[in-house]
Amino acid sequence: MNKITIAIDGFSSTGKSTVAKQLAKHLGYIYVDTGAMYRAVTYYAMQHNFISASHFDIEGLVSELHKIEISFVFNEEVGFAEVYLNAENVEKQIRTLEVSGFVSQIATIPEVRYQLVKQQQKMGENKGVVMDGRDIGTVVFPYAELKIFMTASAETRAQRRYDELIKRGDEVSFKDVLHNVQERDYIDSNRKDSPLVKASDAIEIDNSNLSLEEQFDKILQLVNNALENNS
């Protein structure tokens, strides 16, 4: 069966992971959440006191990158692959606002990006993969058959993230969530190594006013077109 590589990039909280999971399940493809990989490294850094509000020991973290093993294990109960850090399920721990506050800083470290990009490229070498992140269409899979760049207003994305955290039981304020979204946008777009940019051949989708169903149908049509062109 003809298979392609689908690269989905975009700003934080644009629903990249949601639609990527939907597509992977519908197509029978492998789904890789690269953002979760950076979150796992961030969680490791926090646990080992390499990063906090008062300090950032980059050399210390880089020296231990060889100790960090990230994997995805499918959980039938929830219907998607959960993130494991050194054989421990950290799916819930890496989704906190605290981790969100540091992840963009971790993602600026060239050594971290180099190690994770190598792992990501290996995961997708046989195609049949849906991968979302910040530099999938520009760095990880520059020759992907379909590239999508997702965007929405900062306020819309902050509201989505806020609702998600409140539903989980986290105690957060909308103001803090919005600040986090805006701060991550700036860091992601202005870092020196692999900044968040739209690939020249990516199709931009603003989902500010799209329902999940409308978004999925729109992107699935793009996938079908790409499959036809690649046959």
Secondary structure, DSSP 4 states (H G I P E B T S, - for coil): ----EEEEEESTTSSHHHHHHHHHHHHT-EEEEHHHHHHHHHHHHHHTTSB-SS-B-HHHHHHTGGG--EEEEEETTTTEEEEEETTEE-TTGGGSHHHHHHHHHHTT-HHHHHHHHHHHHHHTTTS-EEEEESSIIIII-TT-SEEEEEE--HHHHHHHHHHHHHHHT----HHHHHHHHHHHHHHHHH-SSS-----TTPEEEE-TT--HHHHHHHHHHHHHHHHHHH-
